[in-house]
C-alpha cells in the first residue's frame, strides 16, 4: 500500500484524523489556542462534592506562565498573542481556551461576563471551554448555542475513563452516565464536543482501556485528547503512589505508541485526534519514563509506526 496514493475518509493522506488538518480545513489557515486561567474551581475541590480534586490533578503543571487569574482575560490574551506571534509567524486568529479547572462551574452570569470579554478581543474568533460533565446544564448550553451562531465554540469534557470503578478511585465525583448525558446534550445543540482521556489509570487493564474506543465511538464526540498517566508533584496521586507504588504501572514509550495505534484502529474514523500525550515541565514530574522527548515528537512516532504496520484510524471500527 502506497500511503501517498491514499486519501482517507477525513480528506487527507495522514493515517489518522489529525487536529491540525481539521483546523486548516475548517478555518482555511492556522488558528492558535490561547490558554486562560479565569479563576474557576471544581466541585470536588471546594467541598461541594469533595476536597482535594481528582487524584491525578495539579493544574499548575499545564498552565502557561502568563496564565494567572489575577490578570484580566484581556491581559492574558494579549500576552499569549505576543508569545505565539513570535513562535508561530503565520498565526493570525485565535481561540480563547478556558483551560484551568472547570470553566462552566459557577453562575451563568460569571460565564457570560468572562466569555464576552474574551470574544470582544479583535483577534479572537471563538472559545474552547474545558470543564467537567457535572458542571453543565440546559441554561448554560442554551447560552453557548446562541454564541455558536457567531463564533466557533467547543466544549471539552474531562472524560478520563469510561469506568465507574476508576472514576471512584480517582475521586472524580461523578459517574460515566453523567459524561454520556453531557456529551449528548451538548451535541444536540450543534456544539463541537471534545473529550479528554487518560491511559494507564490504576486498576484498568489494557483490554479495558482499548474497549473505551468503541464506547466513545458510540457517543456524538467530535474530537479526543489522549494523555498517558503521569504522577505530578502536589497531586493526591503523588501521596498514594509513595504509599502504594505496586498499584501503578506506566507505559514505556514504544509500548505506548503501539497501544495508541491499537486504540486508533478501533476508533470511529471521523473523530478528530487532538493530542496523543501530555507533557509537563520536569519540575512537576514524579515519574518520567520517556526521558527528554518532547510532546510534538509523538505524532511523528505514531505515524511512522502506523506506516510500518500498514494501518490507519478506524481500520477495525
C-alpha positions as a printed Julia matrix, in Angstrom:
317×3 Matrix{Float64}:
   0.0    0.0    0.0
   1.42   3.39  -1.01
   0.37   5.95   1.57
   0.99   8.81  -0.89
  -1.79   7.5   -3.14
  -4.4    7.24  -0.4
  -6.86   9.87   0.74
  -8.51   8.63   3.91
 -12.15   9.37   4.88
 -11.1   12.55   6.73
  -9.91  14.11   3.48
  -6.09  13.94   3.63
  -3.3   11.38   3.41
  -2.34  11.2    7.08
  -3.23   7.89   8.71
  -5.26   9.44  11.49
  -7.74  12.31  11.59
  -5.29  14.99  12.7
  -6.41  18.12  14.52
  -4.07  20.38  12.55
  -5.6   19.25   9.26
  -9.11  19.67  10.64
  -8.28  23.25  11.65
  -6.79  24.08   8.26
  -9.85  22.68   6.51
 -12.33  24.38   8.86
 -10.67  27.8    9.11
  -8.62  27.91   5.92
  -5.39  28.58   7.8
  -3.6   28.36  11.14
  -5.63  29.19  14.23
  -3.94  29.06  17.64
  -5.47  28.32  21.04
  -4.6   30.73  23.85
  -4.84  29.27  27.35
  -6.67  31.3   30.0
  -6.99  30.86  33.75
 -10.23  32.63  34.61
 -10.21  31.72  38.3
 -12.76  28.91  38.19
 -12.57  25.96  40.57
 -14.2   22.48  40.75
 -16.98  20.9   42.83
 -14.61  18.27  44.2
 -12.19  20.95  45.36
 -14.45  23.43  47.13
 -16.36  20.85  49.18
 -19.49  20.78  47.05
 -18.72  17.13  46.31
 -15.3   16.58  47.81
 -11.98  18.21  48.67
  -8.57  17.9   47.06
  -9.7   17.46  43.47
  -9.11  14.47  41.2
  -6.15  12.45  42.44
  -4.12  12.99  39.23
  -4.62  16.75  39.07
  -2.23  19.64  39.5
  -3.39  22.34  37.09
  -0.25  24.4   37.62
   1.66  21.77  35.65
  -0.29  22.61  32.47
  -0.79  26.37  32.78
   1.49  28.6   30.69
   3.36  31.18  32.76
   1.21  34.07  31.52
  -1.99  32.37  32.78
  -2.77  33.88  36.16
  -6.29  34.53  37.44
  -5.01  37.79  38.93
  -4.7   39.09  35.36
  -7.71  40.12  33.31
  -8.85  37.94  30.42
  -7.71  40.65  28.0
  -4.24  40.82  29.54
  -3.81  37.05  29.35
  -4.9   37.08  25.71
  -2.55  39.92  24.82
   0.41  38.19  26.47
  -0.49  34.87  24.82
  -0.74  36.51  21.41
   2.62  38.23  21.9
   4.22  34.86  22.67
   2.59  32.97  19.81
   3.19  35.68  17.2
   6.89  35.3   17.94
   6.75  31.49  17.89
   4.26  30.95  15.05
   4.65  33.64  12.44
   1.57  32.52  10.49
  -0.94  32.61  13.38
  -3.38  35.41  12.7
  -6.53  34.34  14.53
  -7.03  32.79  17.94
  -9.38  30.75  20.1
  -9.59  31.66  23.78
  -9.01  28.38  25.63
 -10.56  28.47  29.1
  -8.37  25.65  30.36
  -7.76  25.7   34.1
 -10.21  23.72  36.24
 -13.96  23.66  35.35
 -14.9   26.68  33.29
 -18.66  26.26  33.48
 -18.71  25.81  37.26
 -20.48  28.8   38.73
 -23.36  31.12  37.88
 -24.21  31.74  34.24
 -23.63  35.46  34.76
 -19.96  34.81  35.53
 -19.56  32.78  32.35
 -21.25  35.47  30.28
 -19.02  38.21  31.65
 -15.76  36.31  31.13
 -16.63  34.83  27.75
 -17.86  38.18  26.47
 -14.57  39.81  27.42
 -12.64  37.12  25.53
 -14.83  37.37  22.43
 -14.52  41.16  22.38
 -10.8   40.8   21.6
 -10.31  41.66  17.9
  -8.15  38.59  17.18
 -10.35  36.02  18.98
 -12.82  34.12  16.8
 -14.14  31.59  19.29
 -13.86  29.72  22.56
 -12.63  26.33  23.74
 -14.16  25.65  27.16
 -12.63  22.96  29.35
 -14.99  21.64  32.0
 -16.43  18.63  33.83
 -19.6   16.88  32.64
 -21.28  17.52  36.01
 -20.76  21.28  35.67
 -23.11  21.91  32.75
 -26.86  22.39  32.49
 -29.51  23.31  29.92
 -29.36  27.04  30.63
 -25.59  27.17  30.11
 -25.77  25.03  26.98
 -28.51  27.24  25.54
 -26.25  30.26  26.08
 -23.34  28.53  24.34
 -25.63  27.53  21.5
 -26.5   31.2   20.98
 -22.8   32.12  20.95
 -22.11  29.43  18.36
 -24.22  31.29  15.81
 -21.48  33.91  15.57
 -18.37  32.2   16.97
 -16.61  28.84  16.95
 -17.46  27.15  20.27
 -16.03  23.88  21.62
 -16.95  22.32  24.95
 -14.17  19.99  26.08
 -15.14  17.48  28.77
 -12.76  15.68  31.07
 -13.86  12.09  30.49
 -10.69  10.49  31.91
 -12.25   7.0   32.0
 -15.42   5.21  30.91
 -15.5    3.05  34.04
 -17.25   3.97  37.27
 -14.77   1.96  39.33
 -11.92   4.12  38.0
 -13.83   7.38  38.39
 -14.39   6.5   42.03
 -10.74   5.61  42.55
  -9.53   8.94  41.17
 -12.06  10.92  43.23
 -13.82  12.19  40.13
 -17.11  12.85  41.92
 -19.47  11.67  39.16
 -20.24   8.51  37.2
 -19.81   7.8   33.49
 -23.51   8.21  32.76
 -23.12  11.87  33.71
 -20.48  12.12  30.99
 -22.73  10.42  28.45
 -25.62  12.76  29.23
 -23.46  15.89  29.0
 -21.92  14.88  25.67
 -25.31  14.11  24.15
 -26.92  17.31  25.44
 -24.05  19.38  24.07
 -24.05  17.72  20.65
 -27.83  18.08  20.37
 -27.33  21.86  20.36
 -24.91  21.67  17.45
 -21.88  22.46  19.58
 -18.49  20.93  18.93
 -17.82  18.35  21.69
 -14.31  17.35  22.73
 -13.12  14.85  25.31
 -10.01  14.09  27.34
  -8.96  10.52  28.21
  -6.15   9.23  30.43
  -4.46   5.91  29.62
  -2.91   3.96  32.49
  -5.14   4.87  35.41
  -4.76   2.39  38.29
  -6.9   -0.74  38.07
  -7.55  -0.66  34.32
  -6.29  -3.49  32.13
  -5.05  -2.99  28.6
  -8.2   -4.67  27.29
 -10.42  -2.33  29.32
  -8.55   0.71  28.05
  -8.87  -0.44  24.43
 -12.58  -1.19  24.85
 -13.14   2.51  25.52
 -12.55   3.2   21.81
 -15.9    1.59  20.96
 -17.66   3.13  23.96
 -16.59   6.63  22.96
 -17.19   6.0   19.25
 -20.85   5.37  20.1
 -21.14   8.9   21.51
 -21.51  12.11  19.44
 -17.95  13.25  20.11
 -16.13  15.39  17.57
 -12.61  15.26  19.0
 -10.46  13.5   21.6
  -7.24  14.16  23.52
  -5.17  11.29  24.89
  -2.9   11.58  27.9
  -0.58   8.96  29.38
  -0.72   8.69  33.17
   1.91  10.81  34.89
   2.33  11.29  38.62
   2.52  15.02  39.31
   4.08  16.68  42.3
   1.47  18.26  44.53
  -1.28  15.85  43.48
  -3.13  13.41  45.72
  -1.84  10.64  43.48
   1.73  11.54  44.43
   0.93  10.67  48.04
  -0.85   7.45  47.12
   1.97   6.41  44.79
   4.5    6.87  47.58
   2.45   4.57  49.83
   1.25   2.04  47.24
   3.61   2.01  44.23
   2.51  -1.51  43.23
  -0.92  -0.14  42.28
   0.62   1.75  39.38
   2.15   0.77  36.08
   3.4    3.08  33.37
   3.79   2.8   29.62
   7.24   2.68  28.14
   7.36   4.91  25.08
   7.47   2.15  22.43
   4.63   0.27  24.1
   2.57   3.46  24.36
   2.99   4.16  20.63
   1.68   0.69  19.77
  -1.13   0.97  22.31
  -2.31   4.29  20.88
  -2.33   2.77  17.4
  -4.34  -0.21  18.66
  -6.81   2.31  20.09
  -6.96   4.35  16.87
  -7.7    1.23  14.83
 -10.85   0.75  16.91
 -11.88   4.42  16.96
 -14.57   5.97  14.75
 -12.68   7.47  11.79
 -14.41  10.88  11.82
 -13.33  11.66  15.41
 -10.56  14.26  15.29
  -7.48  13.38  17.34
  -6.14  16.5   19.03
  -3.26  15.07  21.04
  -1.58  11.73  21.74
   0.2   12.51  25.0
   0.54  15.06  27.78
   3.68  16.96  28.68
   4.51  18.8   31.88
   7.67  20.63  32.97
  10.24  18.34  34.66
   9.85  20.16  37.97
   6.31  18.75  38.26
   7.18  15.16  37.35
   7.41  12.39  39.91
   7.58   9.71  37.22
   9.12  10.24  33.79
   9.89   7.1   31.79
  10.31   8.82  28.42
  13.36  10.95  29.04
  13.52  14.31  27.32
  11.37  13.55  24.27
   9.03  16.47  23.53
   5.3   16.06  23.03
   5.39  17.27  19.42
   7.61  14.28  18.5
   4.94  11.73  19.5
   2.71  12.18  16.38
   5.73  11.53  14.17
   6.5    8.31  16.04
   2.85   7.24  15.87
   2.54   7.88  12.16
   5.83   6.19  11.3
   4.72   3.12  13.24
   1.32   3.19  11.53
   3.08   3.08   8.18
   5.17   0.14   9.35
   2.01  -1.66  10.47
   0.1   -0.55   7.34
  -2.81   0.62   9.45
  -5.0    3.68   9.98
  -7.63   5.14  12.27
 -10.85   3.15  12.12
  -9.36   0.13  10.35
 -11.19  -2.23  12.7
 -14.07   0.05  13.68
